[in-house]
Amino acid sequence: MSQDRILIAGGGIGGLAVALGLAQRGRRVLVLEKAARFGEIGAGIQLGPNAFHAFDYLGVGDAARAMAVYIDNLRLMDALSGEEITRIPLGDEFRAHMGNPYAVVHRGEMHGVFLSACEANPLIELRTEAAVQSYEQEDGSVHAVLGDGTRVDGAVLIGADGLWSKVRKQMLDDGPPRVSGHTTYRSVIPVEQMPEALRWNAATLWAGPKCHVVHYPLSGGQNFNLVVTYHNHAPEPVAGKPVPVEEVRRGFEHVHPLAQQVIEQGQDWKLWVLCDRDPVMNWVEGRVALLGDAAHPMLQYFAQGACMAMEDAVCLSDMVASHDDLEQALCAYQQKRRLRTARVQLQSREIGEHIYHPAGAHAELRNAIMRAKTPQDWYAEIEWLYGGTGLESAAS
């Protein structure tokens, strides 16, 4: 029986989402998580309409909608002048156009929705302290090799083990992730601590030379998520390092006083140096496939990392259900997903450089072009991203 189950390396959002999708289509699943408990680090996360398409497909739409905070606008501000550049209204017209809302949530709360659904499904087994180090394949089966040398048997192995994926390392051996040189600092504060003038029910981004500031409400409006990014040419990866507010200030002395207040009110700041990878056209080897950040890690600037992992989960589950041959199912999954995810990877880099961080004439031109757009212009421009379900053809 163990040869019939599907193994998943990694119990983050992508790993649990694909476990749920596969189990709902009758497959037995074993999730192998390296940590001592299932959980998610980090704070806020933005959910485009494509995330809600995935929630519905995976059977957790009601639970996801219940925990989400629905914002009124996406706002882009000029971090030097303090003026609004543009806004995208997210009300009824947006929802009708995209088929679903736009929302923000706490990453841990979203992970909890998937974890609860997996725990309630008898076809899903969750195992902690089970770090997948490598894999072996033979006809009709795959073996995940754990850190203690234990071999776990299954029909397929899905590497959903993140940016530093051991499954990817064995499959592609393409070296470490690409360091962007952008440093991000994150904090969550009570709503009372957020400057009253900035308590907007919006996902707001202040764009400035080599830096930007993001804030939006969380947890039913009780907290605010703060994310500030500085292009400081950081040379190596860092994840979750506590830093004093004095360090956070350094890249933002030149921005508008209102935007600076966000930094002053932050507390318990933590630092990440952002990394991604160049897109690849192959992330399947026989009965092993990659998913989410293991397949296509991307910068945060489209706020689509988790959304792309959920779309992967939808697509992979659907391909496994519609193909008798599992190796063919994995190849079909890859074929459907690789160009869409490559587009999001590459355009995430581009907007970080050319929309959020320019100065001088480049910034003035950005402002003029973006101010001229109507909400309907914006809806048409972003439909390719937010209208996705994970089931489109490769060219979509």
C-alpha beads as a LAMMPS data file, in Angstrom:
LAMMPS data file: protein, C-alpha beads

396 atoms
395 bonds

1 atom types
1 bond types

-500.0 500.0 xlo xhi
-500.0 500.0 ylo yhi
-500.0 500.0 zlo zhi

Masses

1 110.0

Atoms # bond

1 1 1 0.000 0.000 0.000
2 1 1 2.865 2.412 0.708
3 1 1 3.803 2.319 -2.990
4 1 1 0.411 3.849 -3.840
5 1 1 0.757 6.966 -1.708
6 1 1 2.169 10.296 -2.790
7 1 1 5.022 11.726 -0.738
8 1 1 5.346 15.467 -0.182
9 1 1 8.571 16.997 1.110
10 1 1 7.631 20.121 3.056
11 1 1 4.615 21.099 5.122
12 1 1 4.335 24.772 4.235
13 1 1 1.423 26.345 2.386
14 1 1 2.285 24.704 -0.943
15 1 1 2.898 21.269 0.542
16 1 1 -0.337 21.220 2.526
17 1 1 -2.329 22.653 -0.381
18 1 1 -1.230 19.912 -2.754
19 1 1 -1.767 17.275 -0.064
20 1 1 -5.338 18.463 0.296
21 1 1 -5.940 18.629 -3.446
22 1 1 -4.628 15.110 -4.007
23 1 1 -6.544 13.623 -1.073
24 1 1 -9.782 15.167 -2.283
25 1 1 -9.249 13.255 -5.512
26 1 1 -8.819 9.978 -3.671
27 1 1 -5.035 9.760 -3.335
28 1 1 -3.299 8.727 -0.130
29 1 1 -0.698 11.309 0.903
30 1 1 2.183 11.464 3.373
31 1 1 3.580 14.923 4.187
32 1 1 7.180 14.890 5.464
33 1 1 8.034 18.070 7.401
34 1 1 11.539 18.682 8.742
35 1 1 10.474 20.857 11.696
36 1 1 9.220 19.539 15.025
37 1 1 5.787 21.023 14.355
38 1 1 3.770 22.331 11.444
39 1 1 3.690 26.118 11.247
40 1 1 4.613 29.185 9.215
41 1 1 7.018 31.986 10.012
42 1 1 6.430 35.488 8.687
43 1 1 3.543 37.878 9.035
44 1 1 1.194 39.320 6.441
45 1 1 0.476 37.941 3.020
46 1 1 -1.579 39.379 0.160
47 1 1 -4.109 37.201 -1.621
48 1 1 -5.127 38.056 -5.154
49 1 1 -8.353 36.689 -6.638
50 1 1 -6.371 33.746 -8.035
51 1 1 -5.737 32.613 -4.452
52 1 1 -9.486 32.419 -3.850
53 1 1 -9.956 30.413 -7.045
54 1 1 -7.473 27.924 -5.532
55 1 1 -9.103 27.953 -2.093
56 1 1 -12.429 27.022 -3.676
57 1 1 -10.921 24.206 -5.759
58 1 1 -9.178 22.828 -2.666
59 1 1 -12.359 22.914 -0.603
60 1 1 -11.352 25.575 1.934
61 1 1 -13.003 28.607 0.343
62 1 1 -15.368 29.311 3.227
63 1 1 -12.668 29.031 5.881
64 1 1 -10.302 31.223 3.871
65 1 1 -12.919 33.896 3.328
66 1 1 -13.756 33.934 7.035
67 1 1 -10.186 34.787 8.084
68 1 1 -9.382 37.270 5.325
69 1 1 -9.278 41.071 5.669
70 1 1 -10.894 42.691 2.634
71 1 1 -9.195 45.923 1.662
72 1 1 -10.703 48.718 -0.408
73 1 1 -7.788 49.686 -2.639
74 1 1 -4.280 48.993 -3.825
75 1 1 -2.545 52.365 -3.430
76 1 1 0.765 53.487 -4.897
77 1 1 2.293 56.578 -3.260
78 1 1 5.299 58.702 -4.166
79 1 1 7.654 58.250 -1.209
80 1 1 9.386 61.583 -1.855
81 1 1 6.434 63.924 -2.373
82 1 1 3.900 62.049 -0.249
83 1 1 1.364 62.274 -3.079
84 1 1 -0.761 59.422 -4.381
85 1 1 0.360 58.168 -7.801
86 1 1 -2.552 55.832 -8.478
87 1 1 -5.017 53.487 -6.840
88 1 1 -6.842 50.358 -7.954
89 1 1 -10.315 50.074 -6.379
90 1 1 -11.072 46.541 -5.175
91 1 1 -14.837 46.813 -4.780
92 1 1 -17.735 45.276 -6.666
93 1 1 -16.466 46.113 -10.152
94 1 1 -13.071 44.551 -9.440
95 1 1 -14.677 41.419 -7.981
96 1 1 -17.032 41.067 -10.918
97 1 1 -14.149 41.446 -13.367
98 1 1 -11.801 39.002 -11.597
99 1 1 -14.392 36.603 -10.209
100 1 1 -13.128 36.883 -6.633
101 1 1 -11.968 39.461 -4.060
102 1 1 -8.532 40.738 -3.071
103 1 1 -7.599 40.319 0.589
104 1 1 -4.772 40.239 3.114
105 1 1 -4.218 37.677 5.878
106 1 1 -1.669 36.572 8.424
107 1 1 0.474 33.836 6.892
108 1 1 0.109 31.676 10.000
109 1 1 -3.687 31.922 9.896
110 1 1 -3.749 30.882 6.256
111 1 1 -1.413 27.969 6.922
112 1 1 -3.733 26.970 9.763
113 1 1 -6.691 26.715 7.378
114 1 1 -4.795 24.172 5.282
115 1 1 -3.422 22.349 8.319
116 1 1 -6.877 21.906 9.873
117 1 1 -8.287 20.604 6.598
118 1 1 -5.383 18.147 6.213
119 1 1 -5.715 16.921 9.805
120 1 1 -9.418 16.238 9.185
121 1 1 -8.791 14.219 6.006
122 1 1 -8.245 10.470 6.642
123 1 1 -6.212 10.087 3.455
124 1 1 -3.515 12.513 4.679
125 1 1 -0.765 11.530 7.109
126 1 1 1.379 14.306 8.588
127 1 1 4.848 13.473 9.896
128 1 1 7.202 15.921 11.627
129 1 1 10.982 15.749 12.188
130 1 1 11.219 14.058 8.809
131 1 1 13.631 16.075 6.644
132 1 1 13.912 14.728 3.107
133 1 1 17.586 14.792 2.154
134 1 1 17.491 12.908 -1.152
135 1 1 15.490 10.465 -3.218
136 1 1 15.894 7.249 -5.185
137 1 1 13.748 5.949 -8.020
138 1 1 13.013 2.557 -9.493
139 1 1 10.311 1.233 -11.779
140 1 1 6.937 2.275 -10.434
141 1 1 8.088 3.797 -7.145
142 1 1 10.209 6.427 -5.436
143 1 1 11.994 6.417 -2.078
144 1 1 12.484 9.568 -0.004
145 1 1 15.631 9.313 2.088
146 1 1 15.394 11.130 5.425
147 1 1 18.155 12.706 7.462
148 1 1 18.536 9.630 9.673
149 1 1 18.815 7.341 6.651
150 1 1 15.234 6.095 6.797
151 1 1 13.733 5.316 3.371
152 1 1 10.074 6.209 2.884
153 1 1 8.336 4.568 -0.080
154 1 1 5.749 6.106 -2.370
155 1 1 4.476 6.338 -5.923
156 1 1 5.531 9.980 -6.436
157 1 1 7.600 12.552 -4.530
158 1 1 6.629 16.233 -4.634
159 1 1 9.422 18.571 -3.543
160 1 1 7.606 21.436 -1.815
161 1 1 10.616 22.121 0.404
162 1 1 11.155 25.777 -0.392
163 1 1 13.935 28.048 -1.581
164 1 1 16.718 25.755 -0.314
165 1 1 15.063 22.572 -1.574
166 1 1 17.107 19.381 -1.177
167 1 1 14.903 17.739 -3.790
168 1 1 15.749 20.472 -6.302
169 1 1 19.452 20.261 -5.445
170 1 1 19.529 16.588 -6.377
171 1 1 17.345 17.019 -9.462
172 1 1 18.884 20.146 -10.999
173 1 1 22.105 20.838 -9.061
174 1 1 21.902 24.464 -10.174
175 1 1 23.683 26.041 -7.223
176 1 1 22.421 28.426 -4.561
177 1 1 19.575 30.921 -5.070
178 1 1 20.273 34.298 -6.675
179 1 1 20.776 37.078 -4.115
180 1 1 18.830 40.159 -5.214
181 1 1 20.710 42.711 -3.098
182 1 1 17.357 43.896 -1.705
183 1 1 16.911 43.802 2.071
184 1 1 13.420 43.627 3.547
185 1 1 12.493 44.460 7.149
186 1 1 9.190 43.229 8.606
187 1 1 7.151 44.162 11.665
188 1 1 3.574 43.766 12.930
189 1 1 2.122 46.414 15.247
190 1 1 -1.259 46.968 16.963
191 1 1 -3.581 49.249 15.024
192 1 1 -3.416 51.823 17.850
193 1 1 0.309 52.196 17.196
194 1 1 -0.154 52.920 13.493
195 1 1 -0.221 56.687 12.785
196 1 1 -3.873 57.646 12.506
197 1 1 -3.264 59.388 9.189
198 1 1 -2.109 56.055 7.717
199 1 1 -4.779 53.673 8.979
200 1 1 -6.046 53.105 5.475
201 1 1 -7.981 49.985 4.594
202 1 1 -5.657 49.437 1.687
203 1 1 -2.498 47.655 0.662
204 1 1 -0.299 50.732 0.327
205 1 1 3.152 50.968 -1.248
206 1 1 5.331 54.082 -1.040
207 1 1 7.778 53.960 -3.960
208 1 1 11.084 55.799 -3.594
209 1 1 14.649 55.786 -4.933
210 1 1 16.125 52.342 -4.148
211 1 1 13.513 51.737 -1.458
212 1 1 9.829 51.250 -0.756
213 1 1 7.468 50.995 2.220
214 1 1 4.378 48.747 2.409
215 1 1 1.601 48.609 5.014
216 1 1 -1.831 47.027 5.328
217 1 1 -4.225 45.872 8.071
218 1 1 -4.224 42.323 9.464
219 1 1 -6.213 40.125 11.846
220 1 1 -9.590 41.756 11.392
221 1 1 -8.017 45.197 11.419
222 1 1 -6.488 44.741 14.879
223 1 1 -2.891 44.926 13.596
224 1 1 -0.901 46.469 10.778
225 1 1 1.695 44.622 8.739
226 1 1 4.777 46.727 7.924
227 1 1 7.272 45.750 5.228
228 1 1 10.071 48.105 4.158
229 1 1 12.628 47.261 1.504
230 1 1 15.980 48.859 0.747
231 1 1 18.133 48.077 -2.308
232 1 1 21.400 48.110 -0.367
233 1 1 23.303 45.514 -2.446
234 1 1 23.274 42.994 0.424
235 1 1 25.727 40.278 -0.632
236 1 1 24.381 37.104 0.993
237 1 1 21.109 35.513 2.133
238 1 1 19.749 36.337 5.585
239 1 1 16.396 35.175 6.989
240 1 1 14.560 36.488 10.022
241 1 1 17.446 38.248 11.777
242 1 1 16.292 40.664 14.541
243 1 1 17.560 44.214 13.960
244 1 1 17.167 47.550 15.802
245 1 1 15.065 50.328 14.335
246 1 1 18.241 52.389 13.807
247 1 1 19.339 49.900 11.172
248 1 1 15.957 50.007 9.452
249 1 1 16.067 53.825 9.252
250 1 1 19.292 53.905 7.251
251 1 1 17.771 53.389 3.828
252 1 1 14.844 55.741 4.345
253 1 1 16.210 59.099 5.547
254 1 1 15.241 60.666 2.216
255 1 1 11.550 59.655 2.139
256 1 1 8.503 61.714 3.113
257 1 1 7.973 62.193 6.888
258 1 1 4.635 60.373 6.731
259 1 1 6.306 57.282 5.289
260 1 1 9.108 57.563 7.843
261 1 1 6.516 57.337 10.614
262 1 1 5.815 53.743 9.562
263 1 1 9.403 52.851 10.383
264 1 1 9.400 54.754 13.668
265 1 1 6.291 52.923 14.872
266 1 1 7.574 49.474 13.953
267 1 1 8.790 47.144 16.657
268 1 1 10.704 43.862 16.805
269 1 1 11.941 44.361 13.260
270 1 1 13.352 41.307 11.462
271 1 1 15.522 41.301 8.351
272 1 1 15.459 39.179 5.211
273 1 1 17.757 39.467 2.177
274 1 1 15.558 38.588 -0.779
275 1 1 16.496 35.748 -3.115
276 1 1 14.999 34.156 -6.202
277 1 1 16.160 32.016 -9.116
278 1 1 16.150 32.262 -12.871
279 1 1 13.214 30.370 -14.392
280 1 1 13.903 26.823 -15.557
281 1 1 11.875 24.835 -18.032
282 1 1 12.250 21.495 -16.269
283 1 1 11.344 20.598 -12.696
284 1 1 10.261 16.976 -13.200
285 1 1 12.414 13.863 -13.157
286 1 1 10.516 10.613 -13.564
287 1 1 8.286 10.311 -10.509
288 1 1 9.658 13.412 -8.770
289 1 1 8.366 16.955 -9.279
290 1 1 8.968 20.356 -7.681
291 1 1 6.288 22.773 -6.478
292 1 1 6.139 26.363 -5.222
293 1 1 9.412 27.992 -4.185
294 1 1 11.313 24.780 -4.834
295 1 1 10.334 25.064 -8.509
296 1 1 10.109 28.820 -9.126
297 1 1 11.161 31.072 -6.220
298 1 1 10.292 34.699 -6.886
299 1 1 10.772 38.114 -5.335
300 1 1 7.916 39.469 -3.257
301 1 1 6.982 42.365 -5.529
302 1 1 3.909 40.789 -7.115
303 1 1 2.875 39.309 -3.730
304 1 1 2.376 36.017 -5.583
305 1 1 4.705 33.434 -4.024
306 1 1 2.025 31.639 -2.009
307 1 1 -0.576 32.194 -4.733
308 1 1 1.643 30.491 -7.324
309 1 1 2.234 27.560 -4.953
310 1 1 -1.531 27.155 -4.522
311 1 1 -2.064 27.322 -8.275
312 1 1 0.608 24.614 -8.600
313 1 1 -1.315 22.506 -6.089
314 1 1 -4.537 22.885 -8.065
315 1 1 -2.855 22.006 -11.354
316 1 1 -0.889 19.036 -10.041
317 1 1 -3.937 17.587 -8.283
318 1 1 -6.011 17.953 -11.432
319 1 1 -3.353 16.364 -13.643
320 1 1 -2.937 13.385 -11.298
321 1 1 -6.712 12.893 -11.259
322 1 1 -7.010 13.073 -15.051
323 1 1 -4.040 10.859 -16.033
324 1 1 -3.696 7.119 -15.455
325 1 1 0.087 7.338 -15.764
326 1 1 1.644 9.351 -12.918
327 1 1 4.800 10.278 -14.822
328 1 1 2.660 11.674 -17.628
329 1 1 0.622 13.579 -15.044
330 1 1 3.750 15.256 -13.663
331 1 1 4.915 16.223 -17.147
332 1 1 1.491 17.684 -17.950
333 1 1 1.598 19.687 -14.699
334 1 1 4.995 21.089 -15.598
335 1 1 3.886 21.940 -19.135
336 1 1 0.888 23.912 -17.876
337 1 1 2.753 25.800 -15.146
338 1 1 6.238 26.643 -16.331
339 1 1 5.589 29.653 -18.587
340 1 1 3.078 31.290 -16.251
341 1 1 5.381 30.980 -13.250
342 1 1 8.384 32.140 -15.316
343 1 1 6.434 35.262 -16.260
344 1 1 5.658 36.032 -12.632
345 1 1 9.283 35.413 -11.605
346 1 1 10.701 37.736 -14.258
347 1 1 8.101 40.481 -13.950
348 1 1 8.486 40.474 -10.161
349 1 1 12.125 41.428 -10.692
350 1 1 11.214 44.077 -13.242
351 1 1 8.658 45.918 -11.127
352 1 1 11.072 45.925 -8.194
353 1 1 13.666 47.705 -10.302
354 1 1 11.579 49.833 -12.667
355 1 1 8.321 50.601 -10.831
356 1 1 9.100 50.623 -7.103
357 1 1 12.713 51.887 -6.956
358 1 1 13.503 54.410 -9.729
359 1 1 14.502 58.048 -9.230
360 1 1 14.530 61.274 -11.233
361 1 1 13.083 61.299 -14.737
362 1 1 12.372 57.576 -14.582
363 1 1 10.183 58.069 -11.493
364 1 1 8.436 61.107 -12.995
365 1 1 7.639 59.159 -16.145
366 1 1 6.293 56.267 -14.060
367 1 1 4.033 58.663 -12.165
368 1 1 2.684 60.271 -15.330
369 1 1 1.939 56.963 -17.048
370 1 1 0.311 55.390 -14.003
371 1 1 -1.771 58.452 -13.117
372 1 1 -3.318 58.366 -16.583
373 1 1 -4.761 54.878 -16.100
374 1 1 -8.411 54.411 -15.165
375 1 1 -9.556 51.572 -12.872
376 1 1 -10.805 49.782 -15.989
377 1 1 -7.346 50.127 -17.557
378 1 1 -5.828 48.525 -14.475
379 1 1 -8.333 45.676 -14.438
380 1 1 -7.522 44.826 -18.042
381 1 1 -3.786 45.061 -17.379
382 1 1 -3.728 42.723 -14.369
383 1 1 -6.361 40.222 -15.462
384 1 1 -3.691 37.818 -16.756
385 1 1 -2.379 37.495 -13.192
386 1 1 -5.445 37.613 -10.981
387 1 1 -7.745 35.692 -13.296
388 1 1 -5.558 32.582 -13.096
389 1 1 -6.849 29.313 -11.659
390 1 1 -3.891 26.978 -12.126
391 1 1 -5.726 25.060 -14.852
392 1 1 -4.963 27.290 -17.844
393 1 1 -2.889 26.202 -20.805
394 1 1 0.803 27.078 -20.823
395 1 1 0.234 30.129 -23.044
396 1 1 -2.363 31.728 -20.758

Bonds

1 1 1 2
2 1 2 3
3 1 3 4
4 1 4 5
5 1 5 6
6 1 6 7
7 1 7 8
8 1 8 9
9 1 9 10
10 1 10 11
11 1 11 12
12 1 12 13
13 1 13 14
14 1 14 15
15 1 15 16
16 1 16 17
17 1 17 18
18 1 18 19
19 1 19 20
20 1 20 21
21 1 21 22
22 1 22 23
23 1 23 24
24 1 24 25
25 1 25 26
26 1 26 27
27 1 27 28
28 1 28 29
29 1 29 30
30 1 30 31
31 1 31 32
32 1 32 33
33 1 33 34
34 1 34 35
35 1 35 36
36 1 36 37
37 1 37 38
38 1 38 39
39 1 39 40
40 1 40 41
41 1 41 42
42 1 42 43
43 1 43 44
44 1 44 45
45 1 45 46
46 1 46 47
47 1 47 48
48 1 48 49
49 1 49 50
50 1 50 51
51 1 51 52
52 1 52 53
53 1 53 54
54 1 54 55
55 1 55 56
56 1 56 57
57 1 57 58
58 1 58 59
59 1 59 60
60 1 60 61
61 1 61 62
62 1 62 63
63 1 63 64
64 1 64 65
65 1 65 66
66 1 66 67
67 1 67 68
68 1 68 69
69 1 69 70
70 1 70 71
71 1 71 72
72 1 72 73
73 1 73 74
74 1 74 75
75 1 75 76
76 1 76 77
77 1 77 78
78 1 78 79
79 1 79 80
80 1 80 81
81 1 81 82
82 1 82 83
83 1 83 84
84 1 84 85
85 1 85 86
86 1 86 87
87 1 87 88
88 1 88 89
89 1 89 90
90 1 90 91
91 1 91 92
92 1 92 93
93 1 93 94
94 1 94 95
95 1 95 96
96 1 96 97
97 1 97 98
98 1 98 99
99 1 99 100
100 1 100 101
101 1 101 102
102 1 102 103
103 1 103 104
104 1 104 105
105 1 105 106
106 1 106 107
107 1 107 108
108 1 108 109
109 1 109 110
110 1 110 111
111 1 111 112
112 1 112 113
113 1 113 114
114 1 114 115
115 1 115 116
116 1 116 117
117 1 117 118
118 1 118 119
119 1 119 120
120 1 120 121
121 1 121 122
122 1 122 123
123 1 123 124
124 1 124 125
125 1 125 126
126 1 126 127
127 1 127 128
128 1 128 129
129 1 129 130
130 1 130 131
131 1 131 132
132 1 132 133
133 1 133 134
134 1 134 135
135 1 135 136
136 1 136 137
137 1 137 138
138 1 138 139
139 1 139 140
140 1 140 141
141 1 141 142
142 1 142 143
143 1 143 144
144 1 144 145
145 1 145 146
146 1 146 147
147 1 147 148
148 1 148 149
149 1 149 150
150 1 150 151
151 1 151 152
152 1 152 153
153 1 153 154
154 1 154 155
155 1 155 156
156 1 156 157
157 1 157 158
158 1 158 159
159 1 159 160
160 1 160 161
161 1 161 162
162 1 162 163
163 1 163 164
164 1 164 165
165 1 165 166
166 1 166 167
167 1 167 168
168 1 168 169
169 1 169 170
170 1 170 171
171 1 171 172
172 1 172 173
173 1 173 174
174 1 174 175
175 1 175 176
176 1 176 177
177 1 177 178
178 1 178 179
179 1 179 180
180 1 180 181
181 1 181 182
182 1 182 183
183 1 183 184
184 1 184 185
185 1 185 186
186 1 186 187
187 1 187 188
188 1 188 189
189 1 189 190
190 1 190 191
191 1 191 192
192 1 192 193
193 1 193 194
194 1 194 195
195 1 195 196
196 1 196 197
197 1 197 198
198 1 198 199
199 1 199 200
200 1 200 201
201 1 201 202
202 1 202 203
203 1 203 204
204 1 204 205
205 1 205 206
206 1 206 207
207 1 207 208
208 1 208 209
209 1 209 210
210 1 210 211
211 1 211 212
212 1 212 213
213 1 213 214
214 1 214 215
215 1 215 216
216 1 216 217
217 1 217 218
218 1 218 219
219 1 219 220
220 1 220 221
221 1 221 222
222 1 222 223
223 1 223 224
224 1 224 225
225 1 225 226
226 1 226 227
227 1 227 228
228 1 228 229
229 1 229 230
230 1 230 231
231 1 231 232
232 1 232 233
233 1 233 234
234 1 234 235
235 1 235 236
236 1 236 237
237 1 237 238
238 1 238 239
239 1 239 240
240 1 240 241
241 1 241 242
242 1 242 243
243 1 243 244
244 1 244 245
245 1 245 246
246 1 246 247
247 1 247 248
248 1 248 249
249 1 249 250
250 1 250 251
251 1 251 252
252 1 252 253
253 1 253 254
254 1 254 255
255 1 255 256
256 1 256 257
257 1 257 258
258 1 258 259
259 1 259 260
260 1 260 261
261 1 261 262
262 1 262 263
263 1 263 264
264 1 264 265
265 1 265 266
266 1 266 267
267 1 267 268
268 1 268 269
269 1 269 270
270 1 270 271
271 1 271 272
272 1 272 273
273 1 273 274
274 1 274 275
275 1 275 276
276 1 276 277
277 1 277 278
278 1 278 279
279 1 279 280
280 1 280 281
281 1 281 282
282 1 282 283
283 1 283 284
284 1 284 285
285 1 285 286
286 1 286 287
287 1 287 288
288 1 288 289
289 1 289 290
290 1 290 291
291 1 291 292
292 1 292 293
293 1 293 294
294 1 294 295
295 1 295 296
296 1 296 297
297 1 297 298
298 1 298 299
299 1 299 300
300 1 300 301
301 1 301 302
302 1 302 303
303 1 303 304
304 1 304 305
305 1 305 306
306 1 306 307
307 1 307 308
308 1 308 309
309 1 309 310
310 1 310 311
311 1 311 312
312 1 312 313
313 1 313 314
314 1 314 315
315 1 315 316
316 1 316 317
317 1 317 318
318 1 318 319
319 1 319 320
320 1 320 321
321 1 321 322
322 1 322 323
323 1 323 324
324 1 324 325
325 1 325 326
326 1 326 327
327 1 327 328
328 1 328 329
329 1 329 330
330 1 330 331
331 1 331 332
332 1 332 333
333 1 333 334
334 1 334 335
335 1 335 336
336 1 336 337
337 1 337 338
338 1 338 339
339 1 339 340
340 1 340 341
341 1 341 342
342 1 342 343
343 1 343 344
344 1 344 345
345 1 345 346
346 1 346 347
347 1 347 348
348 1 348 349
349 1 349 350
350 1 350 351
351 1 351 352
352 1 352 353
353 1 353 354
354 1 354 355
355 1 355 356
356 1 356 357
357 1 357 358
358 1 358 359
359 1 359 360
360 1 360 361
361 1 361 362
362 1 362 363
363 1 363 364
364 1 364 365
365 1 365 366
366 1 366 367
367 1 367 368
368 1 368 369
369 1 369 370
370 1 370 371
371 1 371 372
372 1 372 373
373 1 373 374
374 1 374 375
375 1 375 376
376 1 376 377
377 1 377 378
378 1 378 379
379 1 379 380
380 1 380 381
381 1 381 382
382 1 382 383
383 1 383 384
384 1 384 385
385 1 385 386
386 1 386 387
387 1 387 388
388 1 388 389
389 1 389 390
390 1 390 391
391 1 391 392
392 1 392 393
393 1 393 394
394 1 394 395
395 1 395 396
